Amino acid sequence: MIKKTVDRWGNSQGVRLPKDLLQQIGLDDPVGEEIEIDVRNNEIVIRKADHRSPLEKRFDGFDVEEYFNDQESREIDLGDAIGREEL
């Protein structure tokens, strides 16, 4: 655990975060990086911002190989080609 002092920065307050602490959450070059700050259970939580799209987030934990290994083939035989279907 690291103890820091809250300092005044203009009309705001701030805490300087050591670089090695930021590296632990994946911020190797933190200047200009976006972070998310939240309050949970009376604690301030700081984490690296999640820049994935909502669609990408919906597929968290989805295993493509497992899904297709569990599925039966859904291929449908529509018969022989008629006309110019085959090139």
PDB file of N, CA, C and O in Angstrom:
ATOM      1  N   MET A   1       0.850  -1.183   0.000  1.00  0.00           N
ATOM      2  CA  MET A   1       0.000   0.000   0.000  1.00  0.00           C
ATOM      3  C   MET A   1       0.888   1.235   0.000  1.00  0.00           C
ATOM      4  O   MET A   1       1.900   1.293   0.698  1.00  0.00           O
ATOM      5  N   ILE A   2       0.498   2.199  -0.777  1.00  0.00           N
ATOM      6  CA  ILE A   2       1.228   3.461  -0.872  1.00  0.00           C
ATOM      7  C   ILE A   2       0.375   4.552  -0.247  1.00  0.00           C
ATOM      8  O   ILE A   2      -0.817   4.651  -0.538  1.00  0.00           O
ATOM      9  N   LYS A   3       0.975   5.373   0.613  1.00  0.00           N
ATOM     10  CA  LYS A   3       0.253   6.508   1.200  1.00  0.00           C
ATOM     11  C   LYS A   3       0.698   7.780   0.501  1.00  0.00           C
ATOM     12  O   LYS A   3       1.895   8.028   0.353  1.00  0.00           O
ATOM     13  N   LYS A   4      -0.263   8.584   0.073  1.00  0.00           N
ATOM     14  CA  LYS A   4       0.015   9.850  -0.602  1.00  0.00           C
ATOM     15  C   LYS A   4      -0.791  10.949   0.072  1.00  0.00           C
ATOM     16  O   LYS A   4      -1.748  10.674   0.796  1.00  0.00           O
ATOM     17  N   THR A   5      -0.403  12.188  -0.168  1.00  0.00           N
ATOM     18  CA  THR A   5      -1.097  13.354   0.372  1.00  0.00           C
ATOM     19  C   THR A   5      -1.899  14.017  -0.736  1.00  0.00           C
ATOM     20  O   THR A   5      -1.430  14.141  -1.868  1.00  0.00           O
ATOM     21  N   VAL A   6      -3.108  14.439  -0.402  1.00  0.00           N
ATOM     22  CA  VAL A   6      -3.931  15.177  -1.359  1.00  0.00           C
ATOM     23  C   VAL A   6      -3.418  16.610  -1.387  1.00  0.00           C
ATOM     24  O   VAL A   6      -3.315  17.257  -0.345  1.00  0.00           O
ATOM     25  N   ASP A   7      -3.095  17.107  -2.580  1.00  0.00           N
ATOM     26  CA  ASP A   7      -2.574  18.464  -2.750  1.00  0.00           C
ATOM     27  C   ASP A   7      -3.598  19.336  -3.464  1.00  0.00           C
ATOM     28  O   ASP A   7      -4.506  18.835  -4.128  1.00  0.00           O
ATOM     29  N   ARG A   8      -3.439  20.645  -3.318  1.00  0.00           N
ATOM     30  CA  ARG A   8      -4.311  21.590  -4.012  1.00  0.00           C
ATOM     31  C   ARG A   8      -3.680  21.910  -5.363  1.00  0.00           C
ATOM     32  O   ARG A   8      -2.493  22.227  -5.441  1.00  0.00           O
ATOM     33  N   TRP A   9      -4.485  21.825  -6.433  1.00  0.00           N
ATOM     34  CA  TRP A   9      -4.074  22.188  -7.782  1.00  0.00           C
ATOM     35  C   TRP A   9      -5.089  23.175  -8.298  1.00  0.00           C
ATOM     36  O   TRP A   9      -6.131  22.776  -8.818  1.00  0.00           O
ATOM     37  N   GLY A  10      -4.807  24.457  -8.164  1.00  0.00           N
ATOM     38  CA  GLY A  10      -5.775  25.489  -8.543  1.00  0.00           C
ATOM     39  C   GLY A  10      -6.983  25.414  -7.630  1.00  0.00           C
ATOM     40  O   GLY A  10      -6.840  25.462  -6.408  1.00  0.00           O
ATOM     41  N   ASN A  11      -8.177  25.296  -8.208  1.00  0.00           N
ATOM     42  CA  ASN A  11      -9.395  25.157  -7.412  1.00  0.00           C
ATOM     43  C   ASN A  11      -9.754  23.700  -7.143  1.00  0.00           C
ATOM     44  O   ASN A  11     -10.803  23.417  -6.566  1.00  0.00           O
ATOM     45  N   SER A  12      -8.895  22.778  -7.555  1.00  0.00           N
ATOM     46  CA  SER A  12      -9.162  21.344  -7.393  1.00  0.00           C
ATOM     47  C   SER A  12      -8.164  20.729  -6.429  1.00  0.00           C
ATOM     48  O   SER A  12      -7.247  21.394  -5.946  1.00  0.00           O
ATOM     49  N   GLN A  13      -8.360  19.456  -6.162  1.00  0.00           N
ATOM     50  CA  GLN A  13      -7.411  18.692  -5.367  1.00  0.00           C
ATOM     51  C   GLN A  13      -6.900  17.548  -6.239  1.00  0.00           C
ATOM     52  O   GLN A  13      -7.585  17.097  -7.157  1.00  0.00           O
ATOM     53  N   GLY A  14      -5.694  17.090  -5.941  1.00  0.00           N
ATOM     54  CA  GLY A  14      -5.126  16.013  -6.750  1.00  0.00           C
ATOM     55  C   GLY A  14      -4.144  15.175  -5.971  1.00  0.00           C
ATOM     56  O   GLY A  14      -3.628  15.584  -4.931  1.00  0.00           O
ATOM     57  N   VAL A  15      -3.898  13.988  -6.501  1.00  0.00           N
ATOM     58  CA  VAL A  15      -2.931  13.055  -5.935  1.00  0.00           C
ATOM     59  C   VAL A  15      -2.014  12.621  -7.071  1.00  0.00           C
ATOM     60  O   VAL A  15      -2.494  12.192  -8.121  1.00  0.00           O
ATOM     61  N   ARG A  16      -0.719  12.725  -6.879  1.00  0.00           N
ATOM     62  CA  ARG A  16       0.237  12.248  -7.887  1.00  0.00           C
ATOM     63  C   ARG A  16       0.382  10.739  -7.718  1.00  0.00           C
ATOM     64  O   ARG A  16       0.596  10.234  -6.616  1.00  0.00           O
ATOM     65  N   LEU A  17       0.261  10.036  -8.843  1.00  0.00           N
ATOM     66  CA  LEU A  17       0.357   8.579  -8.812  1.00  0.00           C
ATOM     67  C   LEU A  17       1.711   8.147  -9.358  1.00  0.00           C
ATOM     68  O   LEU A  17       2.086   8.560 -10.455  1.00  0.00           O
ATOM     69  N   PRO A  18       2.454   7.322  -8.616  1.00  0.00           N
ATOM     70  CA  PRO A  18       3.763   6.865  -9.084  1.00  0.00           C
ATOM     71  C   PRO A  18       3.636   6.036 -10.370  1.00  0.00           C
ATOM     72  O   PRO A  18       2.658   5.314 -10.563  1.00  0.00           O
ATOM     73  N   LYS A  19       4.634   6.155 -11.233  1.00  0.00           N
ATOM     74  CA  LYS A  19       4.619   5.460 -12.518  1.00  0.00           C
ATOM     75  C   LYS A  19       4.515   3.947 -12.340  1.00  0.00           C
ATOM     76  O   LYS A  19       3.781   3.290 -13.079  1.00  0.00           O
ATOM     77  N   ASP A  20       5.240   3.383 -11.366  1.00  0.00           N
ATOM     78  CA  ASP A  20       5.193   1.927 -11.176  1.00  0.00           C
ATOM     79  C   ASP A  20       3.799   1.455 -10.754  1.00  0.00           C
ATOM     80  O   ASP A  20       3.407   0.332 -11.071  1.00  0.00           O
ATOM     81  N   LEU A  21       3.059   2.288 -10.053  1.00  0.00           N
ATOM     82  CA  LEU A  21       1.687   1.955  -9.672  1.00  0.00           C
ATOM     83  C   LEU A  21       0.790   1.925 -10.915  1.00  0.00           C
ATOM     84  O   LEU A  21      -0.038   1.028 -11.066  1.00  0.00           O
ATOM     85  N   LEU A  22       0.960   2.906 -11.798  1.00  0.00           N
ATOM     86  CA  LEU A  22       0.176   2.952 -13.032  1.00  0.00           C
ATOM     87  C   LEU A  22       0.532   1.801 -13.969  1.00  0.00           C
ATOM     88  O   LEU A  22      -0.328   1.305 -14.696  1.00  0.00           O
ATOM     89  N   GLN A  23       1.784   1.378 -13.955  1.00  0.00           N
ATOM     90  CA  GLN A  23       2.191   0.246 -14.791  1.00  0.00           C
ATOM     91  C   GLN A  23       1.483  -1.035 -14.361  1.00  0.00           C
ATOM     92  O   GLN A  23       1.255  -1.922 -15.183  1.00  0.00           O
ATOM     93  N   GLN A  24       1.137  -1.138 -13.097  1.00  0.00           N
ATOM     94  CA  GLN A  24       0.450  -2.329 -12.599  1.00  0.00           C
ATOM     95  C   GLN A  24      -0.950  -2.478 -13.187  1.00  0.00           C
ATOM     96  O   GLN A  24      -1.497  -3.580 -13.190  1.00  0.00           O
ATOM     97  N   ILE A  25      -1.541  -1.391 -13.685  1.00  0.00           N
ATOM     98  CA  ILE A  25      -2.858  -1.484 -14.321  1.00  0.00           C
ATOM     99  C   ILE A  25      -2.747  -1.343 -15.838  1.00  0.00           C
ATOM    100  O   ILE A  25      -3.745  -1.104 -16.517  1.00  0.00           O
ATOM    101  N   GLY A  26      -1.531  -1.491 -16.366  1.00  0.00           N
ATOM    102  CA  GLY A  26      -1.331  -1.496 -17.809  1.00  0.00           C
ATOM    103  C   GLY A  26      -1.096  -0.144 -18.432  1.00  0.00           C
ATOM    104  O   GLY A  26      -1.204  -0.009 -19.651  1.00  0.00           O
ATOM    105  N   LEU A  27      -0.778   0.862 -17.641  1.00  0.00           N
ATOM    106  CA  LEU A  27      -0.480   2.193 -18.177  1.00  0.00           C
ATOM    107  C   LEU A  27       1.029   2.400 -18.158  1.00  0.00           C
ATOM    108  O   LEU A  27       1.573   2.993 -17.226  1.00  0.00           O
ATOM    109  N   ASP A  28       1.703   1.902 -19.202  1.00  0.00           N
ATOM    110  CA  ASP A  28       3.161   2.000 -19.261  1.00  0.00           C
ATOM    111  C   ASP A  28       3.628   3.402 -19.625  1.00  0.00           C
ATOM    112  O   ASP A  28       4.676   3.844 -19.155  1.00  0.00           O
ATOM    113  N   ASP A  29       2.869   4.103 -20.451  1.00  0.00           N
ATOM    114  CA  ASP A  29       3.170   5.487 -20.824  1.00  0.00           C
ATOM    115  C   ASP A  29       1.914   6.298 -20.506  1.00  0.00           C
ATOM    116  O   ASP A  29       1.140   6.611 -21.410  1.00  0.00           O
ATOM    117  N   PRO A  30       1.702   6.643 -19.227  1.00  0.00           N
ATOM    118  CA  PRO A  30       0.408   7.156 -18.773  1.00  0.00           C
ATOM    119  C   PRO A  30       0.036   8.570 -19.192  1.00  0.00           C
ATOM    120  O   PRO A  30      -1.140   8.925 -19.112  1.00  0.00           O
ATOM    121  N   VAL A  31       0.980   9.392 -19.634  1.00  0.00           N
ATOM    122  CA  VAL A  31       0.655  10.782 -19.958  1.00  0.00           C
ATOM    123  C   VAL A  31      -0.314  10.812 -21.135  1.00  0.00           C
ATOM    124  O   VAL A  31      -0.010  10.296 -22.211  1.00  0.00           O
ATOM    125  N   GLY A  32      -1.474  11.416 -20.927  1.00  0.00           N
ATOM    126  CA  GLY A  32      -2.490  11.523 -21.969  1.00  0.00           C
ATOM    127  C   GLY A  32      -3.426  10.330 -22.052  1.00  0.00           C
ATOM    128  O   GLY A  32      -4.396  10.361 -22.808  1.00  0.00           O
ATOM    129  N   GLU A  33      -3.153   9.272 -21.285  1.00  0.00           N
ATOM    130  CA  GLU A  33      -4.018   8.088 -21.287  1.00  0.00           C
ATOM    131  C   GLU A  33      -5.315   8.383 -20.546  1.00  0.00           C
ATOM    132  O   GLU A  33      -5.331   9.147 -19.581  1.00  0.00           O
ATOM    133  N   GLU A  34      -6.391   7.773 -21.004  1.00  0.00           N
ATOM    134  CA  GLU A  34      -7.688   7.935 -20.366  1.00  0.00           C
ATOM    135  C   GLU A  34      -7.847   6.864 -19.286  1.00  0.00           C
ATOM    136  O   GLU A  34      -7.503   5.701 -19.495  1.00  0.00           O
ATOM    137  N   ILE A  35      -8.371   7.272 -18.134  1.00  0.00           N
ATOM    138  CA  ILE A  35      -8.649   6.338 -17.045  1.00  0.00           C
ATOM    139  C   ILE A  35     -10.110   6.485 -16.636  1.00  0.00           C
ATOM    140  O   ILE A  35     -10.762   7.477 -16.962  1.00  0.00           O
ATOM    141  N   GLU A  36     -10.611   5.489 -15.921  1.00  0.00           N
ATOM    142  CA  GLU A  36     -11.959   5.544 -15.363  1.00  0.00           C
ATOM    143  C   GLU A  36     -11.821   5.627 -13.848  1.00  0.00           C
ATOM    144  O   GLU A  36     -11.051   4.881 -13.244  1.00  0.00           O
ATOM    145  N   ILE A  37     -12.571   6.539 -13.243  1.00  0.00           N
ATOM    146  CA  ILE A  37     -12.532   6.721 -11.794  1.00  0.00           C
ATOM    147  C   ILE A  37     -13.943   6.532 -11.269  1.00  0.00           C
ATOM    148  O   ILE A  37     -14.893   7.110 -11.797  1.00  0.00           O
ATOM    149  N   ASP A  38     -14.078   5.722 -10.227  1.00  0.00           N
ATOM    150  CA  ASP A  38     -15.390   5.402  -9.679  1.00  0.00           C
ATOM    151  C   ASP A  38     -15.275   5.343  -8.158  1.00  0.00           C
ATOM    152  O   ASP A  38     -14.186   5.150  -7.618  1.00  0.00           O
ATOM    153  N   VAL A  39     -16.390   5.508  -7.482  1.00  0.00           N
ATOM    154  CA  VAL A  39     -16.430   5.350  -6.026  1.00  0.00           C
ATOM    155  C   VAL A  39     -17.280   4.122  -5.735  1.00  0.00           C
ATOM    156  O   VAL A  39     -18.439   4.046  -6.140  1.00  0.00           O
ATOM    157  N   ARG A  40     -16.688   3.155  -5.023  1.00  0.00           N
ATOM    158  CA  ARG A  40     -17.390   1.928  -4.643  1.00  0.00           C
ATOM    159  C   ARG A  40     -17.097   1.630  -3.182  1.00  0.00           C
ATOM    160  O   ARG A  40     -15.943   1.618  -2.754  1.00  0.00           O
ATOM    161  N   ASN A  41     -18.137   1.394  -2.439  1.00  0.00           N
ATOM    162  CA  ASN A  41     -17.982   1.035  -1.020  1.00  0.00           C
ATOM    163  C   ASN A  41     -17.046   1.993  -0.292  1.00  0.00           C
ATOM    164  O   ASN A  41     -16.172   1.573   0.465  1.00  0.00           O
ATOM    165  N   ASN A  42     -17.243   3.284  -0.533  1.00  0.00           N
ATOM    166  CA  ASN A  42     -16.465   4.315   0.152  1.00  0.00           C
ATOM    167  C   ASN A  42     -14.979   4.303  -0.234  1.00  0.00           C
ATOM    168  O   ASN A  42     -14.139   4.788   0.524  1.00  0.00           O
ATOM    169  N   GLU A  43     -14.654   3.749  -1.415  1.00  0.00           N
ATOM    170  CA  GLU A  43     -13.281   3.729  -1.909  1.00  0.00           C
ATOM    171  C   GLU A  43     -13.245   4.302  -3.322  1.00  0.00           C
ATOM    172  O   GLU A  43     -14.203   4.154  -4.080  1.00  0.00           O
ATOM    173  N   ILE A  44     -12.147   4.951  -3.672  1.00  0.00           N
ATOM    174  CA  ILE A  44     -11.957   5.461  -5.031  1.00  0.00           C
ATOM    175  C   ILE A  44     -11.246   4.376  -5.833  1.00  0.00           C
ATOM    176  O   ILE A  44     -10.177   3.903  -5.445  1.00  0.00           O
ATOM    177  N   VAL A  45     -11.847   3.988  -6.950  1.00  0.00           N
ATOM    178  CA  VAL A  45     -11.298   2.940  -7.812  1.00  0.00           C
ATOM    179  C   VAL A  45     -10.838   3.592  -9.117  1.00  0.00           C
ATOM    180  O   VAL A  45     -11.613   4.282  -9.779  1.00  0.00           O
ATOM    181  N   ILE A  46      -9.570   3.368  -9.480  1.00  0.00           N
ATOM    182  CA  ILE A  46      -9.004   3.906 -10.718  1.00  0.00           C
ATOM    183  C   ILE A  46      -8.608   2.728 -11.590  1.00  0.00           C
ATOM    184  O   ILE A  46      -7.912   1.819 -11.136  1.00  0.00           O
ATOM    185  N   ARG A  47      -9.051   2.743 -12.844  1.00  0.00           N
ATOM    186  CA  ARG A  47      -8.682   1.671 -13.768  1.00  0.00           C
ATOM    187  C   ARG A  47      -8.461   2.251 -15.163  1.00  0.00           C
ATOM    188  O   ARG A  47      -8.942   3.336 -15.490  1.00  0.00           O
ATOM    189  N   LYS A  48      -7.727   1.505 -15.965  1.00  0.00           N
ATOM    190  CA  LYS A  48      -7.479   1.886 -17.351  1.00  0.00           C
ATOM    191  C   LYS A  48      -8.817   1.897 -18.085  1.00  0.00           C
ATOM    192  O   LYS A  48      -9.636   0.995 -17.905  1.00  0.00           O
ATOM    193  N   ALA A  49      -9.038   2.921 -18.916  1.00  0.00           N
ATOM    194  CA  ALA A  49     -10.301   3.037 -19.651  1.00  0.00           C
ATOM    195  C   ALA A  49     -10.436   1.897 -20.656  1.00  0.00           C
ATOM    196  O   ALA A  49      -9.461   1.480 -21.282  1.00  0.00           O
ATOM    197  N   ASP A  50     -11.655   1.407 -20.796  1.00  0.00           N
ATOM    198  CA  ASP A  50     -11.971   0.333 -21.731  1.00  0.00           C
ATOM    199  C   ASP A  50     -12.435   0.964 -23.037  1.00  0.00           C
ATOM    200  O   ASP A  50     -13.494   1.589 -23.084  1.00  0.00           O
ATOM    201  N   HIS A  51     -11.649   0.805 -24.090  1.00  0.00           N
ATOM    202  CA  HIS A  51     -11.958   1.447 -25.370  1.00  0.00           C
ATOM    203  C   HIS A  51     -12.624   0.495 -26.360  1.00  0.00           C
ATOM    204  O   HIS A  51     -12.729   0.809 -27.546  1.00  0.00           O
ATOM    205  N   ARG A  52     -13.072  -0.662 -25.883  1.00  0.00           N
ATOM    206  CA  ARG A  52     -13.720  -1.599 -26.804  1.00  0.00           C
ATOM    207  C   ARG A  52     -15.132  -1.132 -27.126  1.00  0.00           C
ATOM    208  O   ARG A  52     -15.763  -0.431 -26.335  1.00  0.00           O
ATOM    209  N   SER A  53     -15.612  -1.521 -28.280  1.00  0.00           N
ATOM    210  CA  SER A  53     -16.971  -1.160 -28.683  1.00  0.00           C
ATOM    211  C   SER A  53     -17.974  -1.984 -27.874  1.00  0.00           C
ATOM    212  O   SER A  53     -17.618  -3.033 -27.339  1.00  0.00           O
ATOM    213  N   PRO A  54     -19.219  -1.520 -27.781  1.00  0.00           N
ATOM    214  CA  PRO A  54     -20.244  -2.298 -27.072  1.00  0.00           C
ATOM    215  C   PRO A  54     -20.398  -3.708 -27.644  1.00  0.00           C
ATOM    216  O   PRO A  54     -20.669  -4.650 -26.899  1.00  0.00           O
ATOM    217  N   LEU A  55     -20.229  -3.860 -28.953  1.00  0.00           N
ATOM    218  CA  LEU A  55     -20.338  -5.185 -29.565  1.00  0.00           C
ATOM    219  C   LEU A  55     -19.211  -6.092 -29.082  1.00  0.00           C
ATOM    220  O   LEU A  55     -19.444  -7.260 -28.773  1.00  0.00           O
ATOM    221  N   GLU A  56     -17.991  -5.561 -29.015  1.00  0.00           N
ATOM    222  CA  GLU A  56     -16.864  -6.360 -28.521  1.00  0.00           C
ATOM    223  C   GLU A  56     -17.101  -6.789 -27.077  1.00  0.00           C
ATOM    224  O   GLU A  56     -16.779  -7.918 -26.707  1.00  0.00           O
ATOM    225  N   LYS A  57     -17.657  -5.905 -26.264  1.00  0.00           N
ATOM    226  CA  LYS A  57     -17.915  -6.223 -24.859  1.00  0.00           C
ATOM    227  C   LYS A  57     -18.950  -7.336 -24.722  1.00  0.00           C
ATOM    228  O   LYS A  57     -18.880  -8.135 -23.788  1.00  0.00           O
ATOM    229  N   ARG A  58     -19.916  -7.394 -25.651  1.00  0.00           N
ATOM    230  CA  ARG A  58     -20.938  -8.446 -25.602  1.00  0.00           C
ATOM    231  C   ARG A  58     -20.340  -9.834 -25.813  1.00  0.00           C
ATOM    232  O   ARG A  58     -20.911 -10.832 -25.373  1.00  0.00           O
ATOM    233  N   PHE A  59     -19.190  -9.898 -26.488  1.00  0.00           N
ATOM    234  CA  PHE A  59     -18.578 -11.190 -26.767  1.00  0.00           C
ATOM    235  C   PHE A  59     -17.514 -11.579 -25.739  1.00  0.00           C
ATOM    236  O   PHE A  59     -16.770 -12.534 -25.963  1.00  0.00           O
ATOM    237  N   ASP A  60     -17.428 -10.864 -24.625  1.00  0.00           N
ATOM    238  CA  ASP A  60     -16.502 -11.243 -23.554  1.00  0.00           C
ATOM    239  C   ASP A  60     -16.799 -12.676 -23.118  1.00  0.00           C
ATOM    240  O   ASP A  60     -17.949 -13.021 -22.844  1.00  0.00           O
ATOM    241  N   GLY A  61     -15.777 -13.496 -23.055  1.00  0.00           N
ATOM    242  CA  GLY A  61     -15.945 -14.870 -22.595  1.00  0.00           C
ATOM    243  C   GLY A  61     -16.494 -15.824 -23.647  1.00  0.00           C
ATOM    244  O   GLY A  61     -16.674 -17.008 -23.362  1.00  0.00           O
ATOM    245  N   PHE A  62     -16.765 -15.340 -24.855  1.00  0.00           N
ATOM    246  CA  PHE A  62     -17.291 -16.202 -25.915  1.00  0.00           C
ATOM    247  C   PHE A  62     -16.143 -16.943 -26.575  1.00  0.00           C
ATOM    248  O   PHE A  62     -15.193 -16.325 -27.055  1.00  0.00           O
ATOM    249  N   ASP A  63     -16.230 -18.263 -26.600  1.00  0.00           N
ATOM    250  CA  ASP A  63     -15.192 -19.099 -27.201  1.00  0.00           C
ATOM    251  C   ASP A  63     -15.706 -19.622 -28.537  1.00  0.00           C
ATOM    252  O   ASP A  63     -16.569 -20.500 -28.570  1.00  0.00           O
ATOM    253  N   VAL A  64     -15.185 -19.091 -29.631  1.00  0.00           N
ATOM    254  CA  VAL A  64     -15.653 -19.446 -30.973  1.00  0.00           C
ATOM    255  C   VAL A  64     -15.464 -20.933 -31.242  1.00  0.00           C
ATOM    256  O   VAL A  64     -16.379 -21.594 -31.734  1.00  0.00           O
ATOM    257  N   GLU A  65     -14.288 -21.464 -30.923  1.00  0.00           N
ATOM    258  CA  GLU A  65     -14.019 -22.880 -31.190  1.00  0.00           C
ATOM    259  C   GLU A  65     -14.972 -23.771 -30.418  1.00  0.00           C
ATOM    260  O   GLU A  65     -15.506 -24.732 -30.972  1.00  0.00           O
ATOM    261  N   GLU A  66     -15.192 -23.468 -29.154  1.00  0.00           N
ATOM    262  CA  GLU A  66     -16.106 -24.274 -28.343  1.00  0.00           C
ATOM    263  C   GLU A  66     -17.522 -24.214 -28.910  1.00  0.00           C
ATOM    264  O   GLU A  66     -18.219 -25.228 -28.958  1.00  0.00           O
ATOM    265  N   TYR A  67     -17.942 -23.036 -29.335  1.00  0.00           N
ATOM    266  CA  TYR A  67     -19.286 -22.873 -29.891  1.00  0.00           C
ATOM    267  C   TYR A  67     -19.471 -23.743 -31.130  1.00  0.00           C
ATOM    268  O   TYR A  67     -20.465 -24.462 -31.235  1.00  0.00           O
ATOM    269  N   PHE A  68     -18.524 -23.687 -32.070  1.00  0.00           N
ATOM    270  CA  PHE A  68     -18.685 -24.441 -33.306  1.00  0.00           C
ATOM    271  C   PHE A  68     -18.439 -25.930 -33.119  1.00  0.00           C
ATOM    272  O   PHE A  68     -18.960 -26.729 -33.897  1.00  0.00           O
ATOM    273  N   ASN A  69     -17.667 -26.331 -32.121  1.00  0.00           N
ATOM    274  CA  ASN A  69     -17.488 -27.756 -31.845  1.00  0.00           C
ATOM    275  C   ASN A  69     -18.755 -28.360 -31.256  1.00  0.00           C
ATOM    276  O   ASN A  69     -19.027 -29.544 -31.458  1.00  0.00           O
ATOM    277  N   ASP A  70     -19.531 -27.563 -30.533  1.00  0.00           N
ATOM    278  CA  ASP A  70     -20.763 -28.051 -29.910  1.00  0.00           C
ATOM    279  C   ASP A  70     -21.952 -28.043 -30.865  1.00  0.00           C
ATOM    280  O   ASP A  70     -22.962 -28.686 -30.580  1.00  0.00           O
ATOM    281  N   GLN A  71     -21.862 -27.344 -31.974  1.00  0.00           N
ATOM    282  CA  GLN A  71     -22.986 -27.203 -32.905  1.00  0.00           C
ATOM    283  C   GLN A  71     -22.925 -28.275 -33.989  1.00  0.00           C
ATOM    284  O   GLN A  71     -21.856 -28.601 -34.505  1.00  0.00           O
ATOM    285  N   GLU A  72     -24.092 -28.811 -34.320  1.00  0.00           N
ATOM    286  CA  GLU A  72     -24.163 -29.718 -35.456  1.00  0.00           C
ATOM    287  C   GLU A  72     -24.131 -28.879 -36.727  1.00  0.00           C
ATOM    288  O   GLU A  72     -24.490 -27.701 -36.720  1.00  0.00           O
ATOM    289  N   SER A  73     -23.698 -29.501 -37.814  1.00  0.00           N
ATOM    290  CA  SER A  73     -23.640 -28.784 -39.079  1.00  0.00           C
ATOM    291  C   SER A  73     -25.038 -28.344 -39.483  1.00  0.00           C
ATOM    292  O   SER A  73     -25.985 -29.126 -39.411  1.00  0.00           O
ATOM    293  N   ARG A  74     -25.165 -27.121 -39.900  1.00  0.00           N
ATOM    294  CA  ARG A  74     -26.459 -26.599 -40.331  1.00  0.00           C
ATOM    295  C   ARG A  74     -26.467 -26.396 -41.846  1.00  0.00           C
ATOM    296  O   ARG A  74     -27.222 -25.581 -42.375  1.00  0.00           O
ATOM    297  N   GLU A  75     -25.619 -27.149 -42.523  1.00  0.00           N
ATOM    298  CA  GLU A  75     -25.527 -27.045 -43.962  1.00  0.00           C
ATOM    299  C   GLU A  75     -26.768 -27.682 -44.583  1.00  0.00           C
ATOM    300  O   GLU A  75     -27.188 -28.760 -44.163  1.00  0.00           O
ATOM    301  N   ILE A  76     -27.345 -27.033 -45.563  1.00  0.00           N
ATOM    302  CA  ILE A  76     -28.562 -27.517 -46.214  1.00  0.00           C
ATOM    303  C   ILE A  76     -28.237 -27.838 -47.664  1.00  0.00           C
ATOM    304  O   ILE A  76     -27.634 -27.028 -48.369  1.00  0.00           O
ATOM    305  N   ASP A  77     -28.640 -29.026 -48.106  1.00  0.00           N
ATOM    306  CA  ASP A  77     -28.427 -29.419 -49.500  1.00  0.00           C
ATOM    307  C   ASP A  77     -29.589 -28.891 -50.325  1.00  0.00           C
ATOM    308  O   ASP A  77     -30.728 -29.327 -50.154  1.00  0.00           O
ATOM    309  N   LEU A  78     -29.305 -27.961 -51.211  1.00  0.00           N
ATOM    310  CA  LEU A  78     -30.344 -27.375 -52.055  1.00  0.00           C
ATOM    311  C   LEU A  78     -30.391 -28.013 -53.436  1.00  0.00           C
ATOM    312  O   LEU A  78     -31.066 -27.505 -54.331  1.00  0.00           O
ATOM    313  N   GLY A  79     -29.689 -29.108 -53.615  1.00  0.00           N
ATOM    314  CA  GLY A  79     -29.720 -29.799 -54.901  1.00  0.00           C
ATOM    315  C   GLY A  79     -28.637 -29.302 -55.836  1.00  0.00           C
ATOM    316  O   GLY A  79     -27.773 -28.509 -55.460  1.00  0.00           O
ATOM    317  N   ASP A  80     -28.707 -29.787 -57.062  1.00  0.00           N
ATOM    318  CA  ASP A  80     -27.716 -29.417 -58.079  1.00  0.00           C
ATOM    319  C   ASP A  80     -27.902 -27.972 -58.530  1.00  0.00           C
ATOM    320  O   ASP A  80     -28.984 -27.396 -58.417  1.00  0.00           O
ATOM    321  N   ALA A  81     -26.819 -27.411 -59.040  1.00  0.00           N
ATOM    322  CA  ALA A  81     -26.865 -26.043 -59.557  1.00  0.00           C
ATOM    323  C   ALA A  81     -27.719 -25.992 -60.818  1.00  0.00           C
ATOM    324  O   ALA A  81     -27.652 -26.882 -61.665  1.00  0.00           O
ATOM    325  N   ILE A  82     -28.510 -24.954 -60.927  1.00  0.00           N
ATOM    326  CA  ILE A  82     -29.340 -24.735 -62.114  1.00  0.00           C
ATOM    327  C   ILE A  82     -28.977 -23.349 -62.633  1.00  0.00           C
ATOM    328  O   ILE A  82     -29.066 -22.368 -61.893  1.00  0.00           O
ATOM    329  N   GLY A  83     -28.579 -23.260 -63.868  1.00  0.00           N
ATOM    330  CA  GLY A  83     -28.223 -21.951 -64.402  1.00  0.00           C
ATOM    331  C   GLY A  83     -26.771 -21.618 -64.138  1.00  0.00           C
ATOM    332  O   GLY A  83     -25.893 -22.461 -64.326  1.00  0.00           O
ATOM    333  N   ARG A  84     -26.506 -20.372 -63.695  1.00  0.00           N
ATOM    334  CA  ARG A  84     -25.130 -19.888 -63.584  1.00  0.00           C
ATOM    335  C   ARG A  84     -24.656 -19.743 -62.137  1.00  0.00           C
ATOM    336  O   ARG A  84     -23.807 -18.897 -61.857  1.00  0.00           O
ATOM    337  N   GLU A  85     -25.189 -20.553 -61.208  1.00  0.00           N
ATOM    338  CA  GLU A  85     -24.753 -20.457 -59.812  1.00  0.00           C
ATOM    339  C   GLU A  85     -23.264 -20.745 -59.659  1.00  0.00           C
ATOM    340  O   GLU A  85     -22.582 -20.116 -58.850  1.00  0.00           O
ATOM    341  N   GLU A  86     -22.761 -21.704 -60.444  1.00  0.00           N
ATOM    342  CA  GLU A  86     -21.349 -22.063 -60.356  1.00  0.00           C
ATOM    343  C   GLU A  86     -20.561 -21.267 -61.383  1.00  0.00           C
ATOM    344  O   GLU A  86     -20.923 -21.244 -62.559  1.00  0.00           O
ATOM    345  N   LEU A  87     -19.523 -20.637 -60.966  1.00  0.00           N
ATOM    346  CA  LEU A  87     -18.678 -19.883 -61.891  1.00  0.00           C
ATOM    347  C   LEU A  87     -17.361 -20.581 -62.081  1.00  0.00           C
ATOM    348  O   LEU A  87     -16.509 -20.099 -62.828  1.00  0.00           O
TER     349      LEU A  87
END
